[in-house]
Amino acid sequence: MLFSTVGQGWVFLWMVAAGALIACWYALLAALRRLLAAGFWLSLAADVAFGVGAAAIFCAALVAADYGRVRLFSIAGALVGFALCAAGLFSPARRLAGALAGRFRHIFVKIRAFRWIKVIFK
């Protein structure tokens, strides 16, 4: 099995970028699900959208990087990209979202204390 390994680095980098893009797509849909307090149907729609979007991103990256050939290092590149983006994006985003939620909760409690708000929304 002789084949050239010259372009494998570029294919791997393309797939790392695709994996990172898939992780960002997941983070966007997860944030949307939390923002809208999603029930069953909205969660199902978000899951289907993630699956379709992730498959489209993965296939587009495969076609752009390696003419659609699936190789183990391309799958590994996508997994590495997803893991790197997930490790770097999700934990700070959760801390930021928790801090923002606390600030918004504090602001709404302060606003609720005003008498004219109580009269308007009575």
N, C-alpha and C positions, 0 to 999 in steps of 0.2 A: 504494500500500500504506500505508494510514493505520491506525495502531492506537496505543493509548495506551501511553505509556512510564512511567506513574506507578508501577505495581507491579513494574517490572523489578528495581529495587534489592532489594526484599524477596525476590523469587524467586532472585536471584543469591546473597543471603546464606543462604537456605535450602539452596541447592545447595553452597555453600562448606562449610556444616556437614555436609551429607551426604558430601562428599568427604573431610572430616576423619574422619568416622565410618568410612568405608571404609578409610582409611589405618590407623586404630586396629584395625580388624578384621584387616587384613593383618598388622600387627605382632603381634597376639595369636596368630594362626595360625603365624607365622614363629617366635615364641618357643616355642610348643608343639612345633613340628617339631624345633627344636634341642634342647629339653629331653628329648624322647623318642628322640632319635637316629633319626629316621624313615627307614624303608626305602622301597621303591618304593610299596607299597600304602598306607601311611600318608601319604606325600607326595601320592599321587593323591587320597586322601580329603580331605586338607587343601585341595588345589587346587580340587576340586569344591565343597567347603564355602565356600571363598572366592568362587568364581564365583556360586554361588547366593545367598550372603549379600550380596555387592556389588550384584547385580542387584535383590535385594529392597529394599535400602537406597535405591538410586538410584530405583527405581520408586515407592517410598513417599514419598520426598522430592518427586518430580515431581508426584505426586497431591496431596500436602499443599500444595505451593507454587504450582503453576500448573495445577491440575485435569488433570494428566496430559499437558499439551502439551509436546512436546519442542522447545526452541528452542536456538539456538546459544549464547546467553549462559547458559542453564542448564547445558549441557554444559561450557562454559568455567568456570563457577563450581565444578562438581564437580572438574574437573581442578586448579583453583587451590587448592581446599581440600585435595585429596590431596597436592599438592606442598608446601603450607605445613606440613601435619602431618608429612609424610615428612621434610622438611628439619629440622623442630624436634624430632621424636620419635626418628627412627631413629639418628642419629649419637650423641646422648647415651646412648641405650639400649644401643648396641653397646659404648661405652666402659664403661658401668656393668656390663654383662654380662661383659666381659673382666676387669674388676677383681674382680667377685664370683667368677668362675671361678678366678682366681688365689688369692683368699683361701680358697675351699673346697678347692682342691688342696693348699694349705699346711696347712690343718687336717687333712685326711685323711692327709697324709704324717706329721704329728705323731702322730696317733692310731695309725697303723700301726706306729709304733716301739714302742708299749707291749707288753710281753711277754704280758700276759693277753689282749690282742686276738689275738696270734699263736696262743695256745693255743686260744682259743675258735673261731677260724675256720680251724683247721688241717685 
